[in-house]
Amino acid sequence: MKALRPSRIAAAAAMLALAHAAQAQSTLERVEVTGTAIKRIEGETALPVQVITRGEIDKAGVTTAAELIARLSASANNLTDGGSVAYGGFRDQMGFNGANLRGLGVSSTLVLLNGRRMANFASPGDAAGVDLNSIPAAAIQRVEILLDGASSLYGSDAIGGVINFITRKDFSGVEINALAGNTTEGGGNKRSATLAGGFGEYARDGFNVMAVLDVQKTTSLNASRRKFIKELDIPGRLPDLLSSASFPGNIRLSNYQRDTLIEEGYKSNGKTVIDSKTVNPAAANGCNPPANLYLPDGIGGADGCTFDYMRDIELYPKSNKSSAFARGVFNLGGGHQAFAEVSLARARTLYTGTPNRVDADMDVSRVPAFAGSALNGLDADDEERIITVRTRLAEAGLRTSELVSSTKRFLLGTNGLLGGWDYEWALNHSTSTVSDRDHRGYLNEQMILDGFADGTLNAFGPSNAAGLALYEKAQIRGEVRRATGTMDALDFKATKALAQLAGGDLAVAFGGELRREKQNYHQSDALKQDLILGESSQGPDSDFGKSRKVSAAFGEISAPITKQLELQAALRYEHYQVSGGAASPKVGLKYVPMPELLLRASVGKGFRAPSLSDLYRPLTQGSSATLVDPVCLAADPENTPTDCSDIWTTLNYSNAKLKPEKSRQFSLGAVFEPRRGVSLNVDYWNIEKTNLISTLGVDVILGNLAKYGGLVHRDEDNVIEAIDLVKENRGKQRISGVDLGVALTNLKTGFGQFGLRLNGTLTLKSKQQTGDGDPFVSNLGVFINDGVVQRWRHSLTLDWEHGPFSMTVSNSYLQGYDDQHIIGKPDIKVGAYSLWNLSGGWDVTKSLTLRAGVQNLFDKSPPFSQQAYFFLSGYDPSYTDPRGRFVYASVKYAFK
């Protein structure tokens, strides 16, 4: 992607010096730049801003805001559709595509549309932010990314930076776009179409009205269609990360049952007398492959079976996304204009997972393999007659659910000149609605348990007609969760040049905002009563509705002290109902010692108030990744990581007493432009957050039981029953690095015109405490808890144009890292991830443009990883793309 396109610095300095005259003569237009409320003649500011143009978006072949943000070198651990599938075992904020600058968290990255807020994704969870699916990507004219904290201007959630999507504002005519793309291995294909239209020229007619409609469809991608899944050899390399819920079912024995069978010489695998608590009569015959495998080192153990869910699981969901955006601008006369915006978006994502699973209890007489066992001779009411079978309900069908996320935003305001002040105000009403619906494979749990107990259902082979009928009768369909978030805001600002300094106008700005945020959450009656197998209930009192008021006031000053030196300062006070308020100051300096060089620096403070979910989300039961219990590992020298691995139940708690996070940050940078068309920018940045709002990771808790053992609940056999995950203010986070940008433009040769752009981020430090006074733990180049911050990330683009023809070659690169440490396993490294893309365009006429391209030109597969955070195993789905090579073609036709 393209770094800030520096205009000639000498020209920029001259423009600043002539700003007052330019305003008077209206020969140069002042524009608003992300990171300052003071309109200025376009040029470099004291803050680093990266700009992506519409042309660059088209050349990249991306059609969604999430795809675009994924290519930013300054982003890490974004929430994506691929990752959302990986959260499938959790059902927590599925469908959410979130931006994460610097790896500081989605909640610390502010996403704006035309400089104003949108409602956050409504589903309660750990991340609070705008769903990128709600951004009308087809209407975007450019994207400005402020790579510096901006709490002083925009609010408490801008610690990591600001991404401002800016739409077309004065468009007339009609434009039609269509794109079709297929992966070379099949699955994950895409179709999209866009219609844009506008009429009225503001300068001539006094108004302009434009609208953009975009529709796109993506097909699902199954692991069975990707050869890299087979090449990863997950059963051989990660047998403990597969599933112990197999079909035929695994029998989970008590100590007494196990000891009795050992005395009787029972051999489930046909070779050796059992020595574990998990046995399967089918183990001797291979466990019913290919999905169910006999893996002695697998999570099912040497006496049981292991279910290989990765051979036939969805890697990328089927989705239908649509958006509509309309904007109107009207001249009111007297230097005033009115504007209105309507933005509507809807994303429908269909998730297909593995068949449901259950731990069913039945009398020993219903287990054919134990027909001759002494267990059958126990008294009828003896609890040791009850056999627990962990089985996969393949006959009930795949778990299939639908997530529908809808966003609406209505904006109305005016701007103009009043008493010498350039003013603007707007009313903003925005909503996010998320509906989570079950379609198949989610069952009435009690009916299923009763079916196994009375013998209607068979855990060890095909069920009869009565069993199949019971599976169908037990299906629960319909909406199980619904969340609605609403944001209503009134904002205003005014700017004015107060005096003439040696370098230009002394300008000031002031403004404020009043905002009300609401979040409502509802569970179906079946879910409240905990009837649904495969769903985690939050109990009968799970519904909640909370709201709060937010108020803010800010001021800013821009003082070009000399033609070479400009001071920029801002201060914002923001108050959150319940959580309190704080002042966020910011000071920036820009110095131009010579026409070819610009130096800049900034320092500031910020704070982030806890989200409504952080404060009030009801107790949520979830699941951890497959992790090792060190207590189990230490209990017996012969125990292996496989013996002690499981998916542990988690209890997630909010905390109404949370305090805001606080931040301090500074940056130092330079922009060097030795000649026209050649520029280099380097910026060092440093951020520290305190009072972190965080939840300890399960791997952190299990890795330090001496300190956090109280969060782990165990039964009488010392087996984990549940792990508490509690939101608290704890410790600090420190992260620093260097952003590098190179731009070569308008390089004319006899073979055409060339351009080159490089954006890179070298992270020097990224570490965090798990609690006050604890040692810092680094996730720089190391997978910790839920992800990694790669040390080096870059995007590189080479452009060529010759007459009506153009071509672009691009590369996105993420450095390799140390994989997640798993107790009892050797540490490994994850390889680098480098993707090359190629596209070409032909302007057939002034109205018609054809383009074709290949993403992931060399069909690079995700590198192997043993991470245990995501439900998908064998690779990290948070930053890799399992779709492989993707070939597309597009056509654009525009006329007035």
TAZIWO-V190027 format. One record per pair of residues at least 6 apart in sequence whose ideal C-beta (glycine too) atoms are under 8 Angstrom apart, sorted by the first residue. I is the first residue (numbers start at 0). J is the second residue. Records with the same first field share a line. If there is no record, write none. Layout:
I = J  J
//
This chain:
0 = 49  51  55  59  67  70  71  72  756  758  794  796
1 = 49  50  51  52  55  742  756  758  796
2 = 49  50  680  740  741  742  756  757  758
3 = 43  47  48  49  50  670  680  740
4 = 50  52  742  744
5 = 43  597  670  672  678  680  742
6 = 41  42  43
7 = 594  672  675
8 = 43  591  594  595  596  597  670  672
9 = 594  595
10 = 42
11 = 40  42  43  591  597
12 = 562  563  591  594
14 = 21  27  40  42
15 = 39  40  42  502  503  559  562  565
16 = 502  503  559  562
17 = 27  503
18 = 29  39  40  496  503  504  559
19 = 496  499  503  504
21 = 27  29  40
22 = 29  496  504
27 = 40
28 = 40
29 = 38  39  40
30 = 38  39  40  41
31 = 38  114
32 = 39  41  44  48  143
33 = 48  111  114  143  144  145  161  163
34 = 44  46  48  145  147  149  152  161
35 = 44  46  152  508  555  557  567  569
36 = 152  492  494  508  510  553  555  569
37 = 494  506  507  508  555  557
38 = 421  494
39 = 506  557
43 = 589  597  599  670
44 = 567  587  589  599
45 = 565  567  587  588  589  599  600  601
46 = 145  147  149  567  587  599  601  666
47 = 145  146  147  599  666  668  680  682  684  738
48 = 143  144  145  146
49 = 71  73  143  144  146  740  758
50 = 141  142  143  144
51 = 67  141  142  144
52 = 140  141
53 = 139  140  141
55 = 796
56 = 67  136  139  142
57 = 840  850  889  891
58 = 796  798  805  807  838  840  850
59 = 67  70  807  809  836  838
60 = 178  180  836  838  850  852  854  887  889
61 = 67  70  136
62 = 136  137  178  189  191  213  215
63 = 96  131  132  134  136  215  320
64 = 96  131  132  134  136  139  164
65 = 77  79  80  96  131  132
67 = 136  142
68 = 74  77  98  131  162
69 = 77  79  878
70 = 794  811
71 = 100  144  758  794
72 = 738  758  759  760  792  793  794
73 = 100  101  144  146  160  738  758  760  792
74 = 98  99  100  101  102
75 = 99  101  102  786  787  788  789  792  878
76 = 99  102  785  786  787  788  877  878
77 = 96  97  98  99  105  877  878
78 = 92  95  96  97  99  105  126
79 = 96  876  877
80 = 96  315  316  318  348
81 = 314  315  876  877  879  880  881
82 = 869  876  877
83 = 93  94  95  96  316  348  350
84 = 313  314  315  316  350  870  871  876
85 = 869  870  871  876  877
86 = 92  93  869  870
87 = 93  313  350  352  870
88 = 352  622  646  870
89 = 621  622  870
90 = 400  435  480  534  535
91 = 122  124  125  619  621
92 = 120  122  123  124  125  126
93 = 122  348  350  400  402  435
94 = 122  130  132  346  348  402  404  433
95 = 120  122  124  126  130  404
96 = 130  131  132
97 = 105  108  120  126  128  129  130  131
98 = 105  108  110  128  129  131  162
99 = 105  108  159
100 = 107  108  144  146  159  160  162
101 = 107  159  160  684  686  734  736
102 = 734  762  765  778  786  788
103 = 158  159  686  688  732  734
104 = 126  159
105 = 126  127  128
106 = 126  127  128  156  607  610  692
107 = 156  157  158  159  607  660  688
108 = 128  156  157  159  160  161  162
109 = 116  128  149  153  154  156  157  160  161  162
110 = 117  128  129  131  134  161  162  164
111 = 117  153  161  162  163  164
112 = 134  135  163  164  166  342  408
113 = 163  164  165  166  340  410
114 = 163  165
115 = 410  425  427  488  490
116 = 129  154  427  429  486  488  514
117 = 129  133  342  406  408  429  431  486
118 = 129  406  408  429  430  431  484  485  486
119 = 127  128  129  130  431  484  486  516  610
120 = 126  127  128  129  130  404  431  433  484
121 = 404  431  432  433  482  483  484  518  519
122 = 433  435  480  482  520
123 = 482  518  520  611  612  616
124 = 612  616
125 = 612  694
127 = 156  610  611  612  613
128 = 156
130 = 346  404  406  431
132 = 320  344  346  404  406
133 = 322  342  344  346  404  406  408  431
134 = 164  322  344
135 = 166  211  213  322  323  324  342  344
136 = 213  322
137 = 176  193  195  211  212  213  322  324
138 = 166  167  195  211  213  322  324
139 = 164  165  166
140 = 165  166  167  168
141 = 165
142 = 162  163  164  165
143 = 161  162  163  165
144 = 160  161  162  163
145 = 157  160  161  162  163
146 = 160  682  684  738
147 = 160  601  603  664  666  684
148 = 157  158  159  160  585  603  605  662  664  686
149 = 157  160  161  585
150 = 156  157  158  571  573  583  585  603  604  605  606  607  662
151 = 553  555  569  570  571  583  584  585  603  605
152 = 553  555  569  571  585
153 = 161
154 = 512  551  571  573
155 = 573  575  581  583  605  606  607  608  659
156 = 607  608
157 = 605
158 = 605  607  660  662  664  686  688
159 = 686
166 = 211  324  326  340
167 = 195  197  209  211  326
168 = 207  326  328
169 = 197  200  201  207  209  328
170 = 195  197  207  209
171 = 197  198  199  200  207  209  895
172 = 196  197  893  894  895
173 = 194  195  196  893  894  895
174 = 193  194  195  196  891  892  893
175 = 192  193  194  195  891  892  893
176 = 191  192  193  194  195  889  890  891
177 = 191  192  193  889  890
178 = 189  190  191  192  887  888  889
179 = 189  190  191  887  888  889
180 = 188  189  190  854  885  886  887  888
181 = 188  885  886  887
182 = 188  220  882  883  884  885  886
183 = 858  883  884  885  886
184 = 224  225  226  883  884
185 = 224
186 = 218  219  220  221  224  225  315  882
187 = 217  218  219  220  315  881  882  885
188 = 217  218
189 = 215  216  217  218  885  887
190 = 215  216
191 = 213  214  215  216
192 = 213  214  215
193 = 211  212  213  214
194 = 211  212
195 = 209  210  211  212
196 = 209  210
197 = 207  208  209  210
198 = 207  208  209
199 = 205  206  207  208
200 = 207
201 = 207  328  330
205 = 329  330
206 = 327  328  329  330
207 = 327  328
208 = 325  326  327  328
209 = 325  326  327
210 = 323  324  325  326
211 = 322  323  324  325
212 = 321  322  323
213 = 321  322  323
214 = 319  320  321
215 = 319  320  321
216 = 318  319  320
217 = 315  316  317  318  319  320
218 = 317
219 = 313  315  316  317  349  351
220 = 313  314  315  881  882
221 = 311  312  313  314
222 = 228  309  310  311  312  313  314
223 = 310  311
225 = 314  881  883
227 = 860  861  881  883
228 = 309  310  314  873
229 = 310
230 = 860
231 = 863  873  874
233 = 240  241  307  309  872  873
234 = 241  292  294  297  305  307
236 = 863  865  873
237 = 865  872  873
238 = 294  296  297  298  305  641
239 = 296  297  298  625  627  640  641  644
240 = 298  625  644  865  867  872  873
241 = 294  297  298  305  306  307  308  309  872
242 = 298  305  306  308  353  356  391
243 = 249  277  298  299  300  303  305  306  389  645
244 = 306  356  357  389  390  391
245 = 279  286  287  291  299  303  304  305  306  389  390  391
246 = 287  290  291  306  354  390  391  392  393  458
247 = 279  280  281  286  287  291  304  390  458  459  460
248 = 279  359  388  389  390  391  458  459
249 = 277  278  279  299  303  304  388  389  390
250 = 277  278  279  280  303  366  368  386  387  388  389
251 = 276  277  358  387  388  389
252 = 260  276  277  278  386  387
253 = 276  383
254 = 276  716
255 = 383
256 = 374  383  386
257 = 273  275  276
259 = 372  373  374
260 = 273  278  369  372  374
261 = 272  273  274
263 = 372  373
264 = 272
265 = 272  273  278  372
266 = 272  273  283
267 = 273  278  279  280  282  283  302  303  368
268 = 282  283  293  301  302
269 = 282  283  284
270 = 283
271 = 301
273 = 302
274 = 301  302
275 = 300  301  302  303  642
277 = 299  300  302  303  389
278 = 302  303
279 = 286  299  302  303  304
280 = 367  368  459
281 = 287  291  304  459
282 = 293  299  302  303  304
285 = 292  293
286 = 292  293  299  304  305
287 = 304
289 = 307  310
290 = 306  307  308  310  311  393
291 = 304  305  306  307  391
292 = 304  305  306  307
293 = 304  305
294 = 305
295 = 301
296 = 639  641
297 = 305  641
298 = 305  625  641  644  645
299 = 305  306
300 = 641  642
306 = 353  391
308 = 353
309 = 871  872  873
312 = 352  353  871
313 = 350  351  352
314 = 871  876  881
315 = 881  882
316 = 348  349  350  351
317 = 348  349  351
318 = 346  347  348  349
319 = 346  347
320 = 344  345  346  347
321 = 344  345
322 = 342  343  344  345
323 = 341  342  343  344
324 = 340  341  342  343
325 = 340  341  342
326 = 338  339  340  341
327 = 338  339
328 = 336  337  338
329 = 336  337  338
330 = 336
331 = 337  413  415
333 = 415
334 = 415  416  417
335 = 413  414  415  416  417
336 = 413  414  415
337 = 411  412  413
338 = 410  411  412  413  414  425
339 = 409  410  411  412
340 = 408  409  410
341 = 408  409  410
342 = 406  407  408
343 = 405  406  407  408
344 = 405  406
345 = 403  404  405  406
346 = 402  403  404  405
347 = 401  402  403
348 = 401  402  403  404
349 = 399  400  401  438
350 = 399  400  401  402
351 = 397  398  399
352 = 397  398  399  400  440
353 = 391  397  398
354 = 391  392  393  395  396  397  398  440
355 = 391  392  395  398  440  441  442  532  533
356 = 389  390  391  392  533
357 = 389  390  392  444  447  448  451  532
358 = 387  388  389
359 = 387  388  389  390  447  448  451  452  456  458
360 = 385  386  387  388  448  451  452
361 = 385  386  388  451  452  454  458
362 = 384  385  386  452
363 = 369  372  374  375  377  384  385  386
364 = 375  384
365 = 386  451  454
366 = 386  388  459
367 = 459
368 = 459
369 = 375  386
374 = 383  384  386
375 = 384
377 = 383  384
378 = 384
388 = 451  458  459
390 = 458
392 = 440  442  447  470
394 = 461  462  466  467  470
395 = 439  440  442  470  473  474
396 = 439  440  470
397 = 439  440
398 = 439  440  441  533
399 = 437  438  439  440
400 = 435  436  437  438  441
401 = 435  436  438
402 = 433  434  435  436
403 = 433  434  436
404 = 431  432  433  434
405 = 431  432  433  434
406 = 429  430  431  432
407 = 429  430
408 = 427  428  429  430
409 = 427  428  429
410 = 425  426  427  428
411 = 425  426
412 = 423  424  425  426
413 = 423  424
414 = 421  422  423  424
415 = 421  422
416 = 422
417 = 493
419 = 495
420 = 493  494  495
421 = 493  494  495
422 = 491  492  493  494
423 = 491  492  493
424 = 489  490  491  492
425 = 489  490  491
426 = 487  488  489
427 = 486  487  488  489  490
428 = 485  486  487
429 = 485  486  487  488
430 = 483  484  485  486
431 = 482  483  484  485
432 = 481  482  483  484
433 = 480  481  482  483
434 = 478  480  481
435 = 478  479  480  481
436 = 476  477  478  479
437 = 475  476  477  479  531  534
438 = 476
439 = 474  476
440 = 474  533
441 = 474  475  476  479  531  532  533  534
442 = 470  473  474  475  531  532  533
443 = 473  475  525  530  531  532
444 = 529  530  531  532
445 = 530
446 = 469  472  473
447 = 456  469  473  532
449 = 455
450 = 456  466  469  473
451 = 458
455 = 462  465  466  469
456 = 462  466  469  470
457 = 463  466
462 = 469  470
475 = 525  530  531
477 = 523
478 = 523
479 = 522  523  525  526  531  534
480 = 520  521  522  523  526
481 = 520  521
482 = 518  519  520  521
483 = 517  518  519
484 = 516  517  518  519
485 = 515  516  517  518
486 = 514  515  516  517
487 = 514  515
488 = 512  513  514  515
489 = 512  513  514
490 = 510  511  512  513
491 = 510  511  512
492 = 508  509  510  511
493 = 508  509  510
494 = 506  507  508
495 = 506  507  508
496 = 504  505  506
497 = 504  505  506  507
498 = 504  505
499 = 505
500 = 558  559  560  561
501 = 559  560  561  562
502 = 559  560  561  562  563  564  565
503 = 559  562  565
504 = 557  559
505 = 556  557  558  559
506 = 556  557
507 = 554  555  556  557
508 = 553  554  555  556
509 = 552  553  554  555
510 = 552  553
511 = 550  551  552  553
512 = 549  550  551
513 = 548  549  550
514 = 548  549  550  551
515 = 546  547  548  549
516 = 546  547  549  611
517 = 544  545  546
518 = 543  544  545  546  611  612  615
519 = 543  544
520 = 541  542  543  544  616  617
521 = 542
522 = 536  537  541  542
525 = 531
526 = 534  536  537  541
527 = 536  537  538  539  541  542
528 = 536  539
529 = 536  538
535 = 619  620  621  622
536 = 620
537 = 617  618  619  620
538 = 617  618
540 = 617
541 = 617
543 = 615  616  617
545 = 611  614  615
546 = 611
547 = 575  576  577  578  611
548 = 576
549 = 573  574  575  576
550 = 573  574
551 = 571  572  573  574
552 = 571  572
553 = 569  570  571  572
554 = 569  570
555 = 567  568  569  570
556 = 566  567  568  569
557 = 565  566  567
558 = 565  566  567  568
559 = 565  566
560 = 566
562 = 591
563 = 590  591  592
564 = 588  589  590  591
565 = 588  589  590
566 = 586  587  588
567 = 585  586  587  588  589  601
568 = 584  585  586  587
569 = 584  585
570 = 582  583  584  585
571 = 582  583
572 = 580  581  582  583
573 = 580  581  583  606  608
574 = 580
575 = 608  659
577 = 614  655
578 = 608  609  614  657  658  659
579 = 658  659
581 = 606  659  661
582 = 604
583 = 603  604  605  606
584 = 603  604
585 = 601  602  603  604
586 = 601  602  603
587 = 599  600  601  602
588 = 598  599  600  601
589 = 597  598  599
590 = 597  598  599
591 = 597  598
592 = 598
595 = 671  672  673  674
596 = 669  670  671  672
597 = 669  670  671
598 = 668  669
599 = 666  667  668  669  670  682
600 = 665  666  667  668
601 = 665  666
602 = 664  665  666
603 = 663  664  665
604 = 661  662  663  664
605 = 661  662  664
606 = 659  660  661  662
607 = 659  660  662  688  692
608 = 659
609 = 654  657  658  659  692  726
612 = 653
613 = 653  654  657  692  726
614 = 653  654  655  657
615 = 653  655
616 = 651  653
617 = 653
618 = 650  651  652
619 = 650  651
620 = 648  649  650  651  721
621 = 648  649  650  651  724
622 = 646  647  648  649
623 = 646  647  648  649  697  722
624 = 646  697  698  867  868  869  870
625 = 644  645  646  867  872
626 = 644  645  647  697  698  701  821  822  867
627 = 640  643  644  701  821  822  823
628 = 643  644  645  647  701  718  719
629 = 643  701  702  704  822
630 = 704  713  717
631 = 638  642  643  717  718
632 = 638  640  642  643  822  823
634 = 717
639 = 823
640 = 821  822  823  824
643 = 823
645 = 719
647 = 697  719  721  722
648 = 719  720  721  722
649 = 697  721  722  723  724
650 = 721  722  723  724
651 = 694  724
652 = 723  724  725  726
653 = 726
654 = 725  726  727
657 = 692  726  727  728
658 = 690  728
659 = 690
660 = 688  689  690  691  692  728
661 = 688  689  690
662 = 686  687  688  689
663 = 686  687
664 = 684  685  686  687
665 = 684  685
666 = 682  683  684  685
667 = 682  683
668 = 680  681  682  683  738
669 = 680  681  682
670 = 678  679  680
671 = 678  679  680
672 = 678  679
675 = 745
676 = 743  744  745  746
677 = 742  743
678 = 740  741  742
679 = 740  741  742
680 = 738  739  740
681 = 737  738  739  740
682 = 737  738
683 = 735  736  737
684 = 735  736  737  738
685 = 734  735
686 = 732  733  734  735
687 = 731  732  733  734
688 = 731  732  733
689 = 730  731
690 = 728
691 = 728  729  730  731  732  767  768
692 = 726  727  728
693 = 726  727  729  730  767
694 = 724  725  726  727
695 = 707  710  724  725  729  769
696 = 783  784  785  868
697 = 722  724
698 = 783  784  819  867  868
699 = 707  769  784
700 = 707  710  711  722
701 = 711  722  822
702 = 820  822
703 = 769
704 = 711
706 = 770
710 = 722  723  724  725
711 = 719  722  723
712 = 719  720  721  722  723
713 = 719  720
714 = 720
729 = 768  769  770  771
730 = 767  768  769  770  771  773
731 = 767  768  775
732 = 766  767  768
733 = 764  765  766  767  775
734 = 762  764  765  766  788
735 = 762  763  764
736 = 760  761  762  763  764  765
737 = 760  761  763
738 = 758  759  760
739 = 757  758  759  760  761  793
740 = 756  757  758  759
741 = 755  756  757
742 = 754  755  756  757
743 = 753  754  755  756
744 = 754
745 = 752  754
746 = 752  753  754  755
747 = 753
750 = 801
751 = 799  800  801  802  804
752 = 799  800  801
753 = 797  798  799
754 = 796  797  798  799  800
755 = 795  796  797  798
756 = 795  796  798
757 = 793  794  795  796
758 = 793  794
759 = 791  792  793  794
760 = 791  792  793
761 = 790  791
762 = 779  788  789  790  791
763 = 779
764 = 777  779
765 = 777  778  779  788
766 = 775  776  777  778  779
767 = 775  776  778
768 = 774  775  776
769 = 776
776 = 783
777 = 783
778 = 784  786  787  788
779 = 788  790
780 = 787  788  789  790  814  815  816  817
781 = 787  816  817
782 = 816  817  818  819  829  864  866  868  875
783 = 819
784 = 868
785 = 868
786 = 868  875  877
787 = 816  875
789 = 813  814  815  816
790 = 814  816
791 = 812  813  814
792 = 811  812  813  814
793 = 810  811  812
794 = 809  810  811  812
795 = 809  810  811  812
796 = 807  808  809  810
797 = 807  808  809
798 = 805  806  807
799 = 805  806  807
803 = 841  842  843
804 = 839  840  841  842
805 = 839  840  841  842
806 = 837  838  839  840
807 = 836  837  838  839  852
808 = 835  836  837
809 = 835  836  837
810 = 833  834  835  836
811 = 833  834  836
812 = 831  832  833  834
813 = 831  832  833  878
814 = 831
815 = 828  829  830  831  832  862
816 = 828  829
817 = 826  827  828  829
818 = 826  827  828  829  864  865  866
819 = 864  865  866  867  868
820 = 826
821 = 865  867
824 = 865
827 = 863  865
829 = 862  863  864  875
830 = 862  863
831 = 862
832 = 859  861  862  878  879
833 = 859
834 = 854  855  856  859  880
835 = 855  856  857  859
836 = 852  853  854  855  856
837 = 852  853  856
838 = 850  851  852  853
839 = 850  851  852
840 = 848  849  850
841 = 848  849  850
842 = 848
843 = 849
846 = 892  893  894
847 = 890  891  892
848 = 890  891  892
849 = 888  889  890
850 = 888  889  890  891
851 = 886  887  888  889
852 = 886  887  888
853 = 884  885  886  887
854 = 884  885  887
855 = 880  882  883  884  885
856 = 884
857 = 884
858 = 883  884
859 = 883
860 = 883
861 = 874  875  876  879  880  881
862 = 874  879
863 = 873  874
864 = 873  874  875
866 = 872  875
869 = 875  876  877
874 = 881
//
